């Protein structure tokens, strides 16, 4: 309903472009790089809501009496400084930094295309001004890595082991995500510039610079936020 009201307000105000933050979760189980024209089949409530909102955006933009166009960006697992608690890379780095164990759901071989926040910002700004009709566009980091890869990199970046608490695999957690970025390159001139190790090092620097009280609050947030590997 909030998305519908926002779209209606954009139409009344004569807004030319709305950039909608969607998610790779709309694809569900995939067997190879996910392309925008390929099948969608979300297996989590989060993915279902994102796909529904995408369709609502495209329906509004398709009306003959509006000038509104939409760029729905399917972000692939965004990370970086200021990441909220409960997200995988931040939690794993925090575990290495503090020695407080972090949940590892399943066997850790789940693969994600992690995308650094600066690359997401660049793609979003480009989408706001690009000359295009209403489109759905992937925004990814260019490489798919396993959670075990992330754990290893976190240990190297922090210089300490990552204490892990093995857990059962989560419902709605797909085996792998990987983005087909050809449309993003063509329409937005998008090329991810920050690799996973460099991005994790930047996020680690941000965590290390935080006051101890803030790091403590991030740790306490684990009681209400699960380790999210889906988005």
N, C-alpha and C positions, 0 to 999 in steps of 0.2 A: 504493500500500500504506500509506503514512504517513497519507493522508487517511482510508482505511478504518479504520485503527487508532484514529485520533482520534475518529471518529464512534462506533465501538464503545465507547470509553472514556466519551464523553458519554452514551451510552445507559445504561451501567452506573451512572454517577454521577447520573442523573436530571436532566441539564442540559436547560433549557427551550429555549434558543435558541443556535444556532451561526450566526455570520456568516462566510460564505466569501468570500474575495477572488477573484473571477473577473475576466474581461477582455472588452473589446470585440472581441478577436481571435477569439472564438467565432463571430462573424458572417461572417467572411471577406469576400468581395466583396459590397458592398451598393450599391443604387441609390436612395439617399434615406435618411431617418432610420430607424435600426434599432429595431424594437420587440421586446419580450421574447417576444411570441407569434409573431413572424415566423420565417423560415427561418434556420438556422445552417449554415455551411459553411466551417469554418476551413481556411486554406491554409498554415498554419505548424504545426510540431510543438508550439510553445507553445500555440497556440489549441486544438489537439486535446486536449492534456492538461487544459486548463482546462474544456473542455466535458465531458470524461469525468468529471472531479472533481465538476462540478455535478450530473451525473446520479447519481453515487454518493451525494452528499449528499441529493438528493431521494428516492432509493430507501430510504435509512436512515430518513429522516423520514416516509416513507409507511408504515412498518411499523405494524401495529395494536397492537403491544406496547410502543410507545415514546411518551414525551411530548415527544421532541425535535422542534423545528421549525427550519427553515433559511431564512436570507435569503442568497441568492447574489447578490452585488453585482457587476455587470459594469462595472468601472471603465474609463473612457475616457481613456487617455494621461495619467497623473498626473505632475505636475511641482511643483517648489517647492524651498525651502531643504532642504539635506541630501540632495538627490537623488543617487543613486549615479552614478558615472562611466559613460559609454557611452550615456546617454540624450540625446535630441535637444536639448531646450532648454538643459540644462546645458552640453552640448558647444558649442553655438553661442554662448552667452554667454561661455564660457571662451575661445573663439577670438577674440571681439571684445576681450576684456580683455587677452589675452596676445600677440595677433598671430600665434599658431601656427595654421596652417590646419586646418580641420575638413572631414571628408568630407561631400559632398552627393551622396546616392545618387539617381540618376535626374535628372529635370528640376526637382525642387523643387516641383512642382505637386501633389504628394500632399497631401491634406487630412486633418487630424486634429482631433477634438474634444478639446482640451487641458483638463484639469481640475485646478484648484489644490488642493494637498494639504489646506488647511484645509476646503475644501468636502467633500473625500473623508472626512475625519475626522468632520465633522458628520453626513454620511449614514450612516457606519458606526455611530456611537453611536446615531443614531435607529433604525437597523435592529435594534440589540441589544435594544431595549425596545418597539418598535412591536407593536401587537396585530395579528398577521397569521398566516395559515397559511403553509406553506412556499412561498416565492416566489423567482423570479429577477427582479432589478430593475436597471435601468440607472442609472449614476451618471456624469453628464457635466458639461461646463462650459457648455453652452448655445449655443456657437458653434463652427462648424468653420472652421479656418484652414489655409492652405497653409504648407509649409515656407519658401517664399519670404517669406510674411508674417512668419514668425518671425524670419528673417534680418534683415528690415528693422526690426522692432521691437527686436531685440537691438542693432543699430547705433545706433538712437535712444537706447535706454536707457543703453548704455555710452558713447556719444559717439565711437565709432570704427567703421570698417568691419569687416565679418566676412570674413576670408580663407577662401575656399572651395576645396576640392580636389574637382573633379567626378569622380564614380565611376559605374560601371554600376549600374542599378537592382537592388536586392536581391531574391532569391527570397523569396516569402512576404510581400511588401510590398504591401498592398492600396492602391487608388487613393484611397479616402476612408473616413472613419468619421464618423458623426453619430448622436447619441443621441435617441431618443424618450423624453422625461422625464416623460410624463404619469403613469405608474404611480408613479414616485418622488415626484412632487408629491402624489399622492393618498394613498399609504400611509405615506410618511415625512415629509410636509410639506417636501420638499426643494426648495430654490431656490438655484442657484449664485450666490455673492455676489462672487466675485473674478474680474474680467475678465482676459484674457490679458496685456494690457500691464501692468496693475497687478501681476499675479502675477510676470511676468518681472522687473519692477523690484525686487520683494521678493527674488527669487532672486539677482539681480545684487548687491544690497546684502550678502547673505550671502556670496557669492563674494568680493567686494571686502574684506570684513572678515576673511577667512581668512588665517592666516599664509602667507607666500610658500612655505614648505616644503610646506604642505598643497596649495596650488594646483599645485605642481610634481608632487606625487604623483597628483593628478587627471589631469594631462596624461600622465603615464607610464602611467596606466591605459588609455589609448587603444590601447596595444599589445596588450592582451588583451581589450578590449571594443569591439564594433562600435557604430557610431551607430545606435541602435534607434529606428525610427519606427513599428513595428507595434503595440506595446502601448498 
